[in-house]
């Protein structure tokens, strides 16, 4: 399959394992330069090594930072202004009965699962209308070139 991603730069949040890492590997295999994200430098480095071993691609880079925070979102956008594909794979949950989910838990879920993606979409100037998907998890968004 040729998705014509050569020369494009993708940021995949929450991508040191599982679905996120698989998305990184697929985008790299399709020719994109991919920024893999996790909270710790060690986790990011290990995931990059796994993806490079799987794909043979040297076009996988890392950003260690907690993208549920506004500061980390601003930092990744400042370091990588060339991002044209944003995959919001970051998310948390805790399985427990509904009536045991505290207000603090709900705030955390909203901060991580919703606001992190909103912040990144704004900072990366993504345009989901007509340019990609508006779904957060495991869907790509593309930025329209600014003129």
N, C-alpha and C positions, 0 to 999 in steps of 0.2 A: 504494500500500500504506500502511496506517496501523498502525504498530506501537505506537501509544499511548505515545510517548516524551516528549510535551510535559511539561515540568516536571521531567524526570529529568536527572540529571547523570552523564555518562560520562567515565571516564578511559581513554584508549587509549595504551598504552605503545608506544614505538618507532614513532611515527606520522608522521614527517616526510616519508615517501615510500612508494611501493608500496602493499601491502595495507593497512598501517596508516593511511595517508592516505586511502585509499578507504573504510575503515571510518569514519573521522572524518566524511568528507563524507556518507556515508549516514545516520549517526546524526544529524548536524546537519539534513539534509534531512527527517528524520522528526520533528524538533522538539526533540530533546535539546540540552541545553547540554553542549558537549564540550570536554574538556581534552586538547589535543594535546601529545605529549611527544617530546622529542629531547634530545640531549646538549648542544647549543650554542644560545645565544639567537638567533643569526642563522638557523640552520636551522629553528628553531621559528617565528620570525617569517615567514620565506619560505613555509613550509608553510601557516601560518594564512592568509596572503594568497591562496595558490592555492585553498584550500578556500573561503574567503569569495567569491572570484571565481566559483568553480564553483557554489556553492549559494545565494549571496546572503545567507547566514546570518551575523549578527553574533554568534551564540551559540557562537563557537569561541574558546577561550582557550589559553594556552600554559603549559607548565611545562618549563623547561630544566633538565635534571639527569640524571645517569647513574643510572637506577633499578636498576642492578645493585648499587649500594651501599646498605647499610642506612640510612645517614644521609639519602640522597635519598628513599628510600621513606618515612621518617618525616616528612621535610619536606613532601612532596606530600600526605600524609595530614593533616598539621596545617593546611596551607593550604586544603585542599579536603575538609573533613569531610562535606560534603553529597553526595559521590559515591555513587551507587546502582548504577552499572553499571561493571564493571571488565573491560576487554578487554586481556589480556596478550599483546601482539604482539611484545614484546621478545625478541630471540634472536640468538645468534651461532653461527657454525660456520666451520670451515676445511676445505675438501676436501683430504684427503691420505690416503695409505695408513694403514690401521689401526695397523700396527706403528710408524708414525712419530708417532703422537699421544702426546705426553709426559704425565706426570702433571700438570704445570702446565696444559697445555691442557685436560685433563679437569676440573680444578678450576675453570678459567675457565668452561667450558661449563656446569658444574653451577651455579656462582654466578649466572651471567647467565640461563640458560634455565630453571632450576628455582627457586632460592632467591628471585630477584627476584619471581616470581609468588606464591610462598608468603608472603613478607613483606607484599606489598601486600594479599593476600587477608586476612591477619590484621589488618593495620592498618585496612583498610576494612570490617572485620567482614562480609565477604561470606559468604553462606550458599549454597553450591552445591547443597545437598540440597533438591530441590523448588522452587528459586527460579531456577535457571539451569543452565548447563553447567559441568562440572568440568574441561573442556579448557582448556589455557592459551592456545594460539595461535588467534587469530581466532574466539574464542568469548566470549560475554558472560556475566558473572556478576552477579547482583543481590543486594543486601543486603536482608534482611528488616528492617522497621522494628523498632527496639528499643522495648520498652514499659516 
